[in-house]
């Protein structure tokens, strides 16, 4: 937790230099309302609840593509269970409804639609995520309504804006009483005394009561509560009877998306470069490993294309391991089986570090299925791999012997061997991660693993066997 919180703190510090909106009372009211949860929840139980609702609020974090991607999947899942949906969205003003209808019906092009609603000037967030939402609704035959109004960029007038949006939503509910209205709106607007409260205040005097459900995404306080309780792999929680929160990214990814959005807005960074995050990750991981920043590692990291948190953390750890062994620029020549187990340990340390930053990460079982299908009918090898991958069972010496024989026999099958290196490494990293959480391995012991040169014959297999047998 300390490692992850430090990464978030550094990102937020940069954000605060550009944007101070988080200190506003309006946003603090939202953050204060959702501080704890009742229980861990499963996605299917959430969907069961939504099927019986007639007003579904879905919180959107505008700068985060994963937030819109979740909204797309949620819309599809609800539509599979009921066919009378309508969708209300924030990026389009209510006054632009005719333009939205024209685009959705194919009467105008996508570019004309964006130009006429002044999308970049009035909204400015990445279009692709919202485009996916509109296209999903069109494919599913769900009518879409713009519900936002001015002023968007003035926090001092946000209550006036909410009143206008609430009137529009209320009119939709009155006009389409048989439809379930899904409202996708910025998360801070969805505190109970913000938009939902204003809609109720309009409808209840008219005798209209909606069965509401609220779906939040990636709320910080709830994420940290899960971490504190050892539930870091949970993907959703029930906050209270009518409210759930789902988790599809870490706070690191959430706030980095906002930092990049802000830098684009002030034109410091118009390319979506993730250099700042790479530097942040390197700094916190080097602190964790008690190492000084290695400029050769930095230069390798900053040449990588794209960004995904677990993959970046994994690659960073592998580079650090190579640097600690003195092999970042010039690898040591080893026998095939020694090189194989060096790569296994390298992948293990990479997975361990990525799991520290994203505790929800998994992917081992699906990789195991692919590897076992590639290996075929070698029952002895299959048994060895199953034991090595299992998170708690311990393989015997015969299983390591079977593994070594298979490595020597399959030296020419490079793709299969790379997949097996990755699988065994990930399984080792998972063992190390759980051992670290349970204080069965210390940080100093992890640091020592990074510095083991693994440069004598048989040492890589010996190290792998020791770690697998012990943890």
Beta strands, then each sheet from edge to edge (+ up, - down):
strand 1: 39-40
strand 2: 55-60
strand 3: 85-93
strand 4: 143-148
strand 5: 180-186
strand 6: 212-217
strand 7: 236-240
strand 8: 243-246
sheet 1: 1+ 7- 8+ 6+ 2+ 5+ 3+ 4+
end
